[in-house]
Amino acid sequence: MKLAPLRRKDIARCVEIEKQLFAGDDPWSARAFHSELDAGGYYLGAYDDEDRLVGYAGLVSVGRPGDFESSVHTIGVDEAYQGQGVGTALLRALLAQADELNAPVFLEVRTDNDRAVGLYERHGFTRIGVRKRYYQPSGADAYTMKRPARTAQEVR
Ligand SMILES: CC(C)(COP(=O)(O)OP(=O)(O)OC[C@H]1O[C@@H](n2cnc3c(N)ncnc32)[C@H](O)[C@@H]1OP(=O)(O)O)[C@@H](O)C(=O)NCCC(=O)NCCS
C-alpha cells in the first residue's frame, strides 16, 4: 500500500467508496471532490499494489504563517481493506502536514462511530463539543474534536 496525492482520475472511485461508507449521510459527489481539490485541499489516496484506490483523506488548512488552522474534511477506507492500517496511515500523513504548519486540527465525527473516535483519540484528539443532528438525512449527532498544534503539544 502506498500513499500519494489524490488524482482526479480516481474521483469516481472515491464516490463509489463514499456511497458504500456514508450511505445514510449524504455521501460526497464527484463535484464535491473536485471542488475540494480546486480549493487546494491536501488530499491523499491510498493505493494497493495494483494501483487501485482503496482509501482517501483530505485536510484543509486556512490562515497564514504562524496562525494556521486545519480540518480533516474526510477519511474513508474501502470496507474490504479496513483493519489493515490504511486509515491510520492516512490520518498520520494528514497530521504530519498539519504539524508542518504548526496548526491545530479540528474534525467532526459521528458520536456512534466508535472506531473512528478511538482512532482520533489515539492520535491526540479530544472531544470539545457535540453538534446535534449534524449529519443529514440520518440526523446523527457529531462530536467536534480537536488536536492541539504541535507546539502546544510539546509544552503540555
Ligand atoms: C475509520 C476508518 C477510516 C479507519 O480505517 P482503517 O483502515 O480500518 O483503520 P486501521 O486499520 O488503521 O485501524 C484503525 C483502528 O481501528 C481498529 N479497527 C480496525 N478494524 C476494526 C474492526 N473491524 N473492529 C474494531 N476496530 C477495528 C484498529 O484496531 C485500529 O486501532 P489501533 O489504532 O488501536 O490499532 C475506516 O473504518 C472507515 O473508513 N470507516 C468508515 C468511514 C468513517 O467512519 N470515516 C471517518 C469519518 S469522521
Backbone and ligand atoms as CSV (ligand in chain L), in Angstrom:
chain,resi,resn,atom,element,x,y,z
A,1,MET,N,N,0.838,-1.196,0.000
A,1,MET,CA,C,0.000,0.000,0.000
A,1,MET,C,C,0.874,1.247,0.000
A,2,LYS,N,N,0.520,2.199,-0.839
A,2,LYS,CA,C,1.281,3.452,-0.821
A,2,LYS,C,C,0.323,4.653,-0.799
A,3,LEU,N,N,0.810,5.742,-0.239
A,3,LEU,CA,C,0.033,6.979,-0.221
A,3,LEU,C,C,0.593,7.925,-1.260
A,4,ALA,N,N,-0.287,8.633,-1.941
A,4,ALA,CA,C,0.147,9.613,-2.944
A,4,ALA,C,C,-0.950,10.654,-3.081
A,5,PRO,N,N,-0.595,11.842,-3.622
A,5,PRO,CA,C,-1.630,12.858,-3.820
A,5,PRO,C,C,-2.802,12.280,-4.612
A,6,LEU,N,N,-4.001,12.567,-4.182
A,6,LEU,CA,C,-5.200,12.029,-4.845
A,6,LEU,C,C,-5.281,12.551,-6.281
A,7,ARG,N,N,-5.490,11.632,-7.231
A,7,ARG,CA,C,-5.557,12.010,-8.636
A,7,ARG,C,C,-7.016,12.226,-9.039
A,8,ARG,N,N,-7.227,13.202,-9.894
A,8,ARG,CA,C,-8.612,13.477,-10.312
A,8,ARG,C,C,-9.249,12.260,-10.982
A,9,LYS,N,N,-8.426,11.451,-11.650
A,9,LYS,CA,C,-8.995,10.274,-12.319
A,9,LYS,C,C,-9.517,9.243,-11.311
A,10,ASP,N,N,-9.170,9.404,-10.038
A,10,ASP,CA,C,-9.660,8.467,-9.012
A,10,ASP,C,C,-10.926,8.944,-8.319
A,11,ILE,N,N,-11.411,10.107,-8.718
A,11,ILE,CA,C,-12.565,10.655,-8.006
A,11,ILE,C,C,-13.791,9.749,-8.151
A,12,ALA,N,N,-13.960,9.138,-9.316
A,12,ALA,CA,C,-15.113,8.231,-9.490
A,12,ALA,C,C,-15.048,7.092,-8.471
A,13,ARG,N,N,-13.872,6.605,-8.215
A,13,ARG,CA,C,-13.662,5.526,-7.224
A,13,ARG,C,C,-13.955,6.051,-5.802
A,14,CYS,N,N,-13.547,7.294,-5.527
A,14,CYS,CA,C,-13.861,7.894,-4.222
A,14,CYS,C,C,-15.375,7.937,-4.022
A,15,VAL,N,N,-16.077,8.332,-5.078
A,15,VAL,CA,C,-17.530,8.444,-4.988
A,15,VAL,C,C,-18.153,7.075,-4.709
A,16,GLU,N,N,-17.602,6.054,-5.345
A,16,GLU,CA,C,-18.059,4.667,-5.119
A,16,GLU,C,C,-17.863,4.279,-3.642
A,17,ILE,N,N,-16.687,4.582,-3.101
A,17,ILE,CA,C,-16.389,4.233,-1.703
A,17,ILE,C,C,-17.271,5.060,-0.758
A,18,GLU,N,N,-17.449,6.353,-1.081
A,18,GLU,CA,C,-18.320,7.211,-0.270
A,18,GLU,C,C,-19.716,6.600,-0.124
A,19,LYS,N,N,-20.257,6.111,-1.247
A,19,LYS,CA,C,-21.614,5.551,-1.222
A,19,LYS,C,C,-21.664,4.326,-0.319
A,20,GLN,N,N,-20.581,3.563,-0.339
A,20,GLN,CA,C,-20.505,2.366,0.496
A,20,GLN,C,C,-20.441,2.754,1.982
A,21,LEU,N,N,-19.653,3.787,2.292
A,21,LEU,CA,C,-19.376,4.117,3.695
A,21,LEU,C,C,-20.407,5.034,4.322
A,22,PHE,N,N,-20.944,5.966,3.543
A,22,PHE,CA,C,-21.786,7.016,4.118
A,22,PHE,C,C,-23.180,7.024,3.498
A,23,ALA,N,N,-23.722,5.843,3.230
A,23,ALA,CA,C,-24.998,5.741,2.521
A,23,ALA,C,C,-26.087,6.625,3.143
A,24,GLY,N,N,-26.191,6.642,4.473
A,24,GLY,CA,C,-27.279,7.401,5.106
A,24,GLY,C,C,-26.929,8.840,5.413
A,25,ASP,N,N,-25.762,9.288,5.030
A,25,ASP,CA,C,-25.279,10.612,5.443
A,25,ASP,C,C,-24.788,11.455,4.279
A,26,ASP,N,N,-25.586,11.486,3.199
A,26,ASP,CA,C,-25.292,12.398,2.108
A,26,ASP,C,C,-23.857,12.265,1.585
A,27,PRO,N,N,-23.525,11.088,1.002
A,27,PRO,CA,C,-22.160,10.893,0.513
A,27,PRO,C,C,-21.744,11.973,-0.487
A,28,TRP,N,N,-20.452,12.300,-0.497
A,28,TRP,CA,C,-19.956,13.342,-1.399
A,28,TRP,C,C,-20.089,12.911,-2.855
A,29,SER,N,N,-20.402,13.897,-3.696
A,29,SER,CA,C,-20.470,13.693,-5.143
A,29,SER,C,C,-19.082,13.941,-5.747
A,30,ALA,N,N,-18.956,13.613,-7.042
A,30,ALA,CA,C,-17.709,13.917,-7.751
A,30,ALA,C,C,-17.455,15.418,-7.715
A,31,ARG,N,N,-18.516,16.198,-7.849
A,31,ARG,CA,C,-18.355,17.645,-7.846
A,31,ARG,C,C,-17.746,18.125,-6.527
A,32,ALA,N,N,-18.185,17.505,-5.430
A,32,ALA,CA,C,-17.654,17.894,-4.115
A,32,ALA,C,C,-16.148,17.611,-4.041
A,33,PHE,N,N,-15.738,16.436,-4.545
A,33,PHE,CA,C,-14.296,16.132,-4.516
A,33,PHE,C,C,-13.519,17.107,-5.407
A,34,HIS,N,N,-14.075,17.385,-6.588
A,34,HIS,CA,C,-13.373,18.324,-7.475
A,34,HIS,C,C,-13.236,19.690,-6.813
A,35,SER,N,N,-14.291,20.156,-6.144
A,35,SER,CA,C,-14.143,21.498,-5.576
A,35,SER,C,C,-13.180,21.506,-4.398
A,36,GLU,N,N,-13.076,20.393,-3.680
A,36,GLU,CA,C,-12.065,20.332,-2.614
A,36,GLU,C,C,-10.656,20.434,-3.213
A,37,LEU,N,N,-10.438,19.738,-4.331
A,37,LEU,CA,C,-9.112,19.805,-4.963
A,37,LEU,C,C,-8.876,21.186,-5.578
A,38,ASP,N,N,-9.930,21.740,-6.198
A,38,ASP,CA,C,-9.807,23.087,-6.768
A,38,ASP,C,C,-9.396,24.091,-5.701
A,39,ALA,N,N,-9.921,23.890,-4.483
A,39,ALA,CA,C,-9.659,24.845,-3.401
A,39,ALA,C,C,-8.294,24.619,-2.750
A,40,GLY,N,N,-7.551,23.630,-3.260
A,40,GLY,CA,C,-6.188,23.426,-2.753
A,40,GLY,C,C,-6.097,22.547,-1.522
A,41,GLY,N,N,-7.143,21.756,-1.249
A,41,GLY,CA,C,-7.091,20.848,-0.101
A,41,GLY,C,C,-5.962,19.831,-0.253
A,42,TYR,N,N,-5.436,19.392,0.887
A,42,TYR,CA,C,-4.356,18.396,0.890
A,42,TYR,C,C,-5.019,17.022,0.900
A,43,TYR,N,N,-5.154,16.438,-0.283
A,43,TYR,CA,C,-5.861,15.157,-0.435
A,43,TYR,C,C,-4.907,14.046,-0.810
A,44,LEU,N,N,-5.010,12.949,-0.102
A,44,LEU,CA,C,-4.169,11.789,-0.375
A,44,LEU,C,C,-5.034,10.599,-0.730
A,45,GLY,N,N,-4.493,9.752,-1.590
A,45,GLY,CA,C,-5.127,8.468,-1.867
A,45,GLY,C,C,-4.229,7.374,-1.312
A,46,ALA,N,N,-4.847,6.255,-0.933
A,46,ALA,CA,C,-4.090,5.052,-0.563
A,46,ALA,C,C,-4.308,4.056,-1.697
A,47,TYR,N,N,-3.204,3.535,-2.236
A,47,TYR,CA,C,-3.268,2.679,-3.419
A,47,TYR,C,C,-2.695,1.304,-3.107
A,48,ASP,N,N,-3.373,0.270,-3.599
A,48,ASP,CA,C,-2.843,-1.074,-3.370
A,48,ASP,C,C,-1.766,-1.397,-4.413
A,49,ASP,N,N,-1.276,-2.629,-4.394
A,49,ASP,CA,C,-0.158,-2.988,-5.270
A,49,ASP,C,C,-0.513,-2.895,-6.753
A,50,GLU,N,N,-1.827,-2.983,-7.047
A,50,GLU,CA,C,-2.254,-2.840,-8.458
A,50,GLU,C,C,-2.644,-1.393,-8.788
A,51,ASP,N,N,-2.255,-0.475,-7.903
A,51,ASP,CA,C,-2.528,0.948,-8.111
A,51,ASP,C,C,-4.021,1.274,-8.039
A,52,ARG,N,N,-4.766,0.431,-7.339
A,52,ARG,CA,C,-6.199,0.672,-7.173
A,52,ARG,C,C,-6.399,1.476,-5.902
A,53,LEU,N,N,-7.252,2.510,-5.988
A,53,LEU,CA,C,-7.522,3.347,-4.825
A,53,LEU,C,C,-8.342,2.568,-3.793
A,54,VAL,N,N,-7.840,2.502,-2.565
A,54,VAL,CA,C,-8.561,1.775,-1.518
A,54,VAL,C,C,-8.976,2.689,-0.369
A,55,GLY,N,N,-8.495,3.926,-0.381
A,55,GLY,CA,C,-8.877,4.875,0.669
A,55,GLY,C,C,-8.448,6.273,0.283
A,56,TYR,N,N,-8.953,7.240,1.004
A,56,TYR,CA,C,-8.624,8.640,0.698
A,56,TYR,C,C,-8.825,9.450,1.959
A,57,ALA,N,N,-8.200,10.608,1.997
A,57,ALA,CA,C,-8.361,11.500,3.149
A,57,ALA,C,C,-7.988,12.898,2.722
A,58,GLY,N,N,-8.596,13.880,3.367
A,58,GLY,CA,C,-8.317,15.265,2.991
A,58,GLY,C,C,-8.259,16.191,4.186
A,59,LEU,N,N,-7.300,17.100,4.113
A,59,LEU,CA,C,-7.098,18.108,5.148
A,59,LEU,C,C,-7.164,19.476,4.487
A,60,VAL,N,N,-7.881,20.388,5.107
A,60,VAL,CA,C,-7.946,21.752,4.585
A,60,VAL,C,C,-7.383,22.685,5.649
A,61,SER,N,N,-6.483,23.551,5.228
A,61,SER,CA,C,-5.822,24.463,6.171
A,61,SER,C,C,-6.096,25.893,5.746
A,62,VAL,N,N,-6.399,26.734,6.728
A,62,VAL,CA,C,-6.628,28.153,6.448
A,62,VAL,C,C,-5.776,28.978,7.401
A,63,GLY,N,N,-5.529,30.237,7.016
A,63,GLY,CA,C,-4.757,31.121,7.874
A,63,GLY,C,C,-3.509,31.597,7.178
A,64,ARG,N,N,-2.545,31.995,7.967
A,64,ARG,CA,C,-1.282,32.482,7.409
A,64,ARG,C,C,-0.152,32.016,8.309
A,65,PRO,N,N,1.075,32.111,7.835
A,65,PRO,CA,C,2.193,31.580,8.627
A,65,PRO,C,C,2.140,32.077,10.071
A,66,GLY,N,N,2.270,31.125,10.969
A,66,GLY,CA,C,2.206,31.454,12.393
A,66,GLY,C,C,0.813,31.336,12.965
A,67,ASP,N,N,-0.185,31.239,12.079
A,67,ASP,CA,C,-1.572,31.200,12.562
A,67,ASP,C,C,-2.455,30.354,11.634
A,68,PHE,N,N,-2.054,29.121,11.424
A,68,PHE,CA,C,-2.849,28.222,10.579
A,68,PHE,C,C,-3.781,27.374,11.438
A,69,GLU,N,N,-4.877,26.947,10.820
A,69,GLU,CA,C,-5.833,26.046,11.457
A,69,GLU,C,C,-6.232,25.016,10.397
A,70,SER,N,N,-6.238,23.744,10.779
A,70,SER,CA,C,-6.543,22.694,9.803
A,70,SER,C,C,-7.797,21.929,10.208
A,71,SER,N,N,-8.469,21.347,9.204
A,71,SER,CA,C,-9.629,20.485,9.466
A,71,SER,C,C,-9.506,19.231,8.624
A,72,VAL,N,N,-9.795,18.105,9.245
A,72,VAL,CA,C,-9.914,16.865,8.480
A,72,VAL,C,C,-11.306,16.899,7.843
A,73,HIS,N,N,-11.356,16.974,6.507
A,73,HIS,CA,C,-12.654,17.049,5.836
A,73,HIS,C,C,-13.234,15.677,5.573
A,74,THR,N,N,-12.365,14.707,5.331
A,74,THR,CA,C,-12.870,13.364,5.086
A,74,THR,C,C,-11.759,12.343,5.273
A,75,ILE,N,N,-12.176,11.137,5.642
A,75,ILE,CA,C,-11.248,10.000,5.629
A,75,ILE,C,C,-12.109,8.757,5.456
A,76,GLY,N,N,-11.750,7.956,4.497
A,76,GLY,CA,C,-12.546,6.756,4.233
A,76,GLY,C,C,-11.680,5.651,3.652
A,77,VAL,N,N,-11.982,4.432,4.060
A,77,VAL,CA,C,-11.255,3.264,3.549
A,77,VAL,C,C,-12.296,2.246,3.084
A,78,ASP,N,N,-12.126,1.755,1.867
A,78,ASP,CA,C,-12.990,0.701,1.325
A,78,ASP,C,C,-13.149,-0.398,2.374
A,79,GLU,N,N,-14.395,-0.805,2.610
A,79,GLU,CA,C,-14.655,-1.796,3.672
A,79,GLU,C,C,-13.790,-3.044,3.530
A,80,ALA,N,N,-13.532,-3.439,2.295
A,80,ALA,CA,C,-12.749,-4.663,2.067
A,80,ALA,C,C,-11.303,-4.509,2.522
A,81,TYR,N,N,-10.872,-3.270,2.752
A,81,TYR,CA,C,-9.473,-3.014,3.127
A,81,TYR,C,C,-9.339,-2.450,4.542
A,82,GLN,N,N,-10.450,-2.355,5.269
A,82,GLN,CA,C,-10.373,-1.796,6.620
A,82,GLN,C,C,-9.665,-2.765,7.568
A,83,GLY,N,N,-9.139,-2.231,8.646
A,83,GLY,CA,C,-8.486,-3.054,9.663
A,83,GLY,C,C,-7.079,-3.481,9.285
A,84,GLN,N,N,-6.506,-2.848,8.262
A,84,GLN,CA,C,-5.142,-3.208,7.831
A,84,GLN,C,C,-4.175,-2.044,7.963
A,85,GLY,N,N,-4.587,-1.016,8.684
A,85,GLY,CA,C,-3.677,0.109,8.920
A,85,GLY,C,C,-3.766,1.224,7.904
A,86,VAL,N,N,-4.667,1.114,6.924
A,86,VAL,CA,C,-4.743,2.153,5.886
A,86,VAL,C,C,-5.238,3.471,6.487
A,87,GLY,N,N,-6.295,3.391,7.295
A,87,GLY,CA,C,-6.850,4.600,7.915
A,87,GLY,C,C,-5.824,5.287,8.804
A,88,THR,N,N,-5.094,4.511,9.571
A,88,THR,CA,C,-4.055,5.082,10.434
A,88,THR,C,C,-2.985,5.780,9.608
A,89,ALA,N,N,-2.566,5.147,8.519
A,89,ALA,CA,C,-1.519,5.742,7.673
A,89,ALA,C,C,-2.010,7.059,7.065
A,90,LEU,N,N,-3.257,7.075,6.602
A,90,LEU,CA,C,-3.810,8.303,6.012
A,90,LEU,C,C,-3.876,9.406,7.062
A,91,LEU,N,N,-4.401,9.069,8.247
A,91,LEU,CA,C,-4.532,10.093,9.289
A,91,LEU,C,C,-3.159,10.635,9.671
A,92,ARG,N,N,-2.190,9.751,9.839
A,92,ARG,CA,C,-0.849,10.222,10.231
A,92,ARG,C,C,-0.262,11.160,9.192
A,93,ALA,N,N,-0.500,10.866,7.936
A,93,ALA,CA,C,0.029,11.736,6.874
A,93,ALA,C,C,-0.636,13.118,6.924
A,94,LEU,N,N,-1.934,13.145,7.197
A,94,LEU,CA,C,-2.603,14.453,7.321
A,94,LEU,C,C,-2.045,15.216,8.516
A,95,LEU,N,N,-1.822,14.508,9.619
A,95,LEU,CA,C,-1.339,15.184,10.830
A,95,LEU,C,C,0.092,15.688,10.639
A,96,ALA,N,N,0.874,14.952,9.857
A,96,ALA,CA,C,2.240,15.420,9.575
A,96,ALA,C,C,2.195,16.745,8.815
A,97,GLN,N,N,1.229,16.831,7.898
A,97,GLN,CA,C,1.061,18.085,7.137
A,97,GLN,C,C,0.647,19.226,8.072
A,98,ALA,N,N,-0.290,18.961,8.979
A,98,ALA,CA,C,-0.725,19.992,9.939
A,98,ALA,C,C,0.443,20.401,10.838
A,99,ASP,N,N,1.262,19.432,11.212
A,99,ASP,CA,C,2.403,19.744,12.070
A,99,ASP,C,C,3.423,20.625,11.348
A,100,GLU,N,N,3.544,20.411,10.031
A,100,GLU,CA,C,4.419,21.295,9.241
A,100,GLU,C,C,3.973,22.749,9.379
A,101,LEU,N,N,2.664,22.927,9.445
A,101,LEU,CA,C,2.101,24.281,9.525
A,101,LEU,C,C,1.944,24.740,10.974
A,102,ASN,N,N,2.259,23.839,11.899
A,102,ASN,CA,C,2.049,24.088,13.322
A,102,ASN,C,C,0.587,24.476,13.606
A,103,ALA,N,N,-0.330,23.741,12.966
A,103,ALA,CA,C,-1.753,24.080,13.054
A,103,ALA,C,C,-2.500,23.129,13.988
A,104,PRO,N,N,-3.423,23.656,14.793
A,104,PRO,CA,C,-4.345,22.752,15.480
A,104,PRO,C,C,-5.240,22.104,14.430
A,105,VAL,N,N,-5.767,20.928,14.737
A,105,VAL,CA,C,-6.593,20.208,13.760
A,105,VAL,C,C,-7.969,19.952,14.372
A,106,PHE,N,N,-9.000,20.241,13.607
A,106,PHE,CA,C,-10.378,20.023,14.034
A,106,PHE,C,C,-11.031,18.987,13.127
A,107,LEU,N,N,-12.047,18.318,13.643
A,107,LEU,CA,C,-12.848,17.428,12.796
A,107,LEU,C,C,-14.199,17.167,13.449
A,108,GLU,N,N,-15.124,16.698,12.643
A,108,GLU,CA,C,-16.407,16.214,13.144
A,108,GLU,C,C,-16.498,14.725,12.879
A,109,VAL,N,N,-17.079,14.001,13.820
A,109,VAL,CA,C,-17.236,12.554,13.656
A,109,VAL,C,C,-18.539,12.146,14.343
A,110,ARG,N,N,-19.244,11.196,13.738
A,110,ARG,CA,C,-20.495,10.724,14.347
A,110,ARG,C,C,-20.228,10.208,15.753
A,111,THR,N,N,-21.119,10.561,16.672
A,111,THR,CA,C,-20.913,10.144,18.071
A,111,THR,C,C,-20.970,8.627,18.221
A,112,ASP,N,N,-21.613,7.934,17.261
A,112,ASP,CA,C,-21.701,6.466,17.372
A,112,ASP,C,C,-20.600,5.752,16.575
A,113,ASN,N,N,-19.645,6.501,16.053
A,113,ASN,CA,C,-18.581,5.896,15.242
A,113,ASN,C,C,-17.378,5.581,16.144
A,114,ASP,N,N,-17.535,4.514,16.935
A,114,ASP,CA,C,-16.527,4.205,17.950
A,114,ASP,C,C,-15.138,3.997,17.360
A,115,ARG,N,N,-15.099,3.343,16.206
A,115,ARG,CA,C,-13.789,3.029,15.637
A,115,ARG,C,C,-13.038,4.314,15.267
A,116,ALA,N,N,-13.756,5.231,14.599
A,116,ALA,CA,C,-13.093,6.472,14.193
A,116,ALA,C,C,-12.756,7.328,15.422
A,117,VAL,N,N,-13.678,7.414,16.375
A,117,VAL,CA,C,-13.398,8.210,17.581
A,117,VAL,C,C,-12.159,7.661,18.282
A,118,GLY,N,N,-12.065,6.328,18.389
A,118,GLY,CA,C,-10.902,5.703,19.031
A,118,GLY,C,C,-9.618,6.022,18.285
A,119,LEU,N,N,-9.690,5.941,16.969
A,119,LEU,CA,C,-8.522,6.252,16.139
A,119,LEU,C,C,-8.057,7.693,16.400
A,120,TYR,N,N,-9.011,8.615,16.425
A,120,TYR,CA,C,-8.653,10.022,16.633
A,120,TYR,C,C,-8.099,10.241,18.042
A,121,GLU,N,N,-8.724,9.614,19.031
A,121,GLU,CA,C,-8.233,9.808,20.408
A,121,GLU,C,C,-6.803,9.297,20.552
A,122,ARG,N,N,-6.513,8.203,19.862
A,122,ARG,CA,C,-5.135,7.671,19.965
A,122,ARG,C,C,-4.131,8.562,19.238
A,123,HIS,N,N,-4.629,9.509,18.466
A,123,HIS,CA,C,-3.722,10.425,17.773
A,123,HIS,C,C,-3.828,11.845,18.317
A,124,GLY,N,N,-4.218,11.960,19.566
A,124,GLY,CA,C,-4.114,13.249,20.251
A,124,GLY,C,C,-5.332,14.144,20.187
A,125,PHE,N,N,-6.452,13.622,19.619
A,125,PHE,CA,C,-7.675,14.429,19.573
A,125,PHE,C,C,-8.483,14.242,20.855
A,126,THR,N,N,-9.132,15.321,21.283
A,126,THR,CA,C,-10.097,15.209,22.379
A,126,THR,C,C,-11.421,15.811,21.920
A,127,ARG,N,N,-12.488,15.376,22.562
A,127,ARG,CA,C,-13.823,15.887,22.213
A,127,ARG,C,C,-13.984,17.276,22.824
A,128,ILE,N,N,-14.404,18.229,22.010
A,128,ILE,CA,C,-14.594,19.575,22.559
A,128,ILE,C,C,-16.046,20.034,22.455
A,129,GLY,N,N,-16.908,19.243,21.833
A,129,GLY,CA,C,-18.311,19.644,21.753
A,129,GLY,C,C,-19.131,18.631,20.988
A,130,VAL,N,N,-20.444,18.845,21.012
A,130,VAL,CA,C,-21.369,17.976,20.260
A,130,VAL,C,C,-22.202,18.866,19.351
A,131,ARG,N,N,-22.343,18.443,18.101
A,131,ARG,CA,C,-23.243,19.156,17.181
A,131,ARG,C,C,-24.447,18.267,16.931
A,132,LYS,N,N,-25.575,18.732,17.419
A,132,LYS,CA,C,-26.807,17.954,17.301
A,132,LYS,C,C,-27.264,17.887,15.842
A,133,ARG,N,N,-27.675,16.693,15.417
A,133,ARG,CA,C,-28.236,16.476,14.080
A,133,ARG,C,C,-27.333,17.037,12.975
A,134,TYR,N,N,-26.037,16.901,13.159
A,134,TYR,CA,C,-25.063,17.449,12.202
A,134,TYR,C,C,-25.136,16.735,10.863
A,135,TYR,N,N,-25.388,15.418,10.907
A,135,TYR,CA,C,-25.415,14.635,9.666
A,135,TYR,C,C,-26.844,14.507,9.157
A,136,GLN,N,N,-26.995,14.679,7.857
A,136,GLN,CA,C,-28.301,14.564,7.219
A,136,GLN,C,C,-28.171,13.626,6.018
A,137,PRO,N,N,-29.193,12.847,5.686
A,137,PRO,CA,C,-30.520,12.876,6.302
A,137,PRO,C,C,-30.648,12.041,7.566
A,138,SER,N,N,-29.570,11.405,8.043
A,138,SER,CA,C,-29.741,10.492,9.186
A,138,SER,C,C,-30.131,11.232,10.461
A,139,GLY,N,N,-29.704,12.503,10.600
A,139,GLY,CA,C,-29.975,13.232,11.847
A,139,GLY,C,C,-29.022,12.850,12.974
A,140,ALA,N,N,-27.941,12.138,12.637
A,140,ALA,CA,C,-26.986,11.707,13.676
A,140,ALA,C,C,-26.203,12.906,14.213
A,141,ASP,N,N,-25.836,12.803,15.499
A,141,ASP,CA,C,-25.042,13.855,16.134
A,141,ASP,C,C,-23.557,13.670,15.805
A,142,ALA,N,N,-22.810,14.760,15.925
A,142,ALA,CA,C,-21.351,14.703,15.719
A,142,ALA,C,C,-20.636,15.228,16.951
A,143,TYR,N,N,-19.492,14.615,17.246
A,143,TYR,CA,C,-18.547,15.255,18.152
A,143,TYR,C,C,-17.677,16.167,17.316
A,144,THR,N,N,-17.375,17.341,17.862
A,144,THR,CA,C,-16.261,18.110,17.328
A,144,THR,C,C,-15.046,17.719,18.148
A,145,MET,N,N,-13.956,17.403,17.456
A,145,MET,CA,C,-12.730,17.002,18.156
A,145,MET,C,C,-11.596,17.927,17.728
A,146,LYS,N,N,-10.644,18.092,18.648
A,146,LYS,CA,C,-9.505,18.983,18.374
A,146,LYS,C,C,-8.200,18.323,18.798
A,147,ARG,N,N,-7.211,18.475,17.969
A,147,ARG,CA,C,-5.839,18.089,18.321
A,147,ARG,C,C,-5.023,19.378,18.348
A,148,PRO,N,N,-4.373,19.678,19.478
A,148,PRO,CA,C,-3.648,20.942,19.564
A,148,PRO,C,C,-2.525,21.035,18.545
A,149,ALA,N,N,-2.106,22.242,18.261
A,149,ALA,CA,C,-0.950,22.432,17.381
A,149,ALA,C,C,0.276,21.791,18.011
A,150,ARG,N,N,1.237,21.465,17.161
A,150,ARG,CA,C,2.420,20.738,17.621
A,150,ARG,C,C,3.107,21.439,18.790
A,151,THR,N,N,3.273,22.755,18.705
A,151,THR,CA,C,3.977,23.450,19.793
A,151,THR,C,C,3.177,23.347,21.081
A,152,ALA,N,N,1.853,23.412,20.972
A,152,ALA,CA,C,1.020,23.302,22.178
A,152,ALA,C,C,1.175,21.909,22.783
A,153,GLN,N,N,1.338,20.866,21.922
A,153,GLN,CA,C,1.519,19.511,22.453
A,153,GLN,C,C,2.839,19.407,23.209
A,154,GLU,N,N,3.873,20.077,22.682
A,154,GLU,CA,C,5.197,19.959,23.303
A,154,GLU,C,C,5.244,20.594,24.682
A,155,VAL,N,N,4.484,21.656,24.894
A,155,VAL,CA,C,4.572,22.344,26.188
A,155,VAL,C,C,3.596,21.784,27.213
A,156,ARG,N,N,2.730,20.832,26.803
A,156,ARG,CA,C,1.775,20.284,27.767
A,156,ARG,C,C,2.473,19.540,28.901
L,1,LIG,C1,C,-12.349,4.938,10.372
L,1,LIG,C2,C,-11.593,4.279,9.209
L,1,LIG,C3,C,-11.108,5.378,8.263
L,1,LIG,C4,C,-10.393,3.524,9.771
L,1,LIG,O1,O,-9.704,2.942,8.673
L,1,LIG,P1,P,-8.985,1.503,8.804
L,1,LIG,O2,O,-8.140,1.339,7.611
L,1,LIG,O3,O,-9.966,0.450,9.098
L,1,LIG,O4,O,-8.094,1.803,10.096
L,1,LIG,P2,P,-6.896,0.957,10.670
L,1,LIG,O5,O,-6.817,-0.399,10.057
L,1,LIG,O6,O,-5.703,1.832,10.609
L,1,LIG,O7,O,-7.372,0.762,12.167
L,1,LIG,C5,C,-7.682,1.882,12.983
L,1,LIG,C6,C,-8.106,1.392,14.326
L,1,LIG,O8,O,-9.376,0.736,14.203
L,1,LIG,C7,C,-9.286,-0.569,14.762
L,1,LIG,N1,N,-10.064,-1.488,13.938
L,1,LIG,C8,C,-9.769,-1.863,12.693
L,1,LIG,N2,N,-10.694,-2.725,12.244
L,1,LIG,C9,C,-11.566,-2.892,13.254
L,1,LIG,C10,C,-12.759,-3.636,13.406
L,1,LIG,N3,N,-13.226,-4.416,12.426
L,1,LIG,N4,N,-13.435,-3.518,14.565
L,1,LIG,C11,C,-12.980,-2.730,15.556
L,1,LIG,N5,N,-11.862,-1.990,15.464
L,1,LIG,C12,C,-11.170,-2.077,14.328
L,1,LIG,C13,C,-7.854,-0.954,14.670
L,1,LIG,O9,O,-7.525,-1.865,15.692
L,1,LIG,C14,C,-7.140,0.353,14.853
L,1,LIG,O10,O,-6.938,0.590,16.202
L,1,LIG,P3,P,-5.428,0.804,16.762
L,1,LIG,O11,O,-5.105,2.220,16.384
L,1,LIG,O12,O,-5.562,0.581,18.200
L,1,LIG,O13,O,-4.571,-0.197,16.053
L,1,LIG,C15,C,-12.474,3.262,8.455
L,1,LIG,O14,O,-13.017,2.361,9.389
L,1,LIG,C16,C,-13.588,3.872,7.660
L,1,LIG,O15,O,-13.421,4.227,6.504
L,1,LIG,N6,N,-14.782,3.967,8.258
L,1,LIG,C17,C,-15.943,4.469,7.582
L,1,LIG,C18,C,-15.793,5.920,7.270
L,1,LIG,C19,C,-15.576,6.728,8.514
L,1,LIG,O16,O,-16.160,6.457,9.543
L,1,LIG,N7,N,-14.719,7.749,8.388
L,1,LIG,C20,C,-14.448,8.647,9.474
L,1,LIG,C21,C,-15.472,9.718,9.430
L,1,LIG,S1,S,-15.057,11.045,10.557
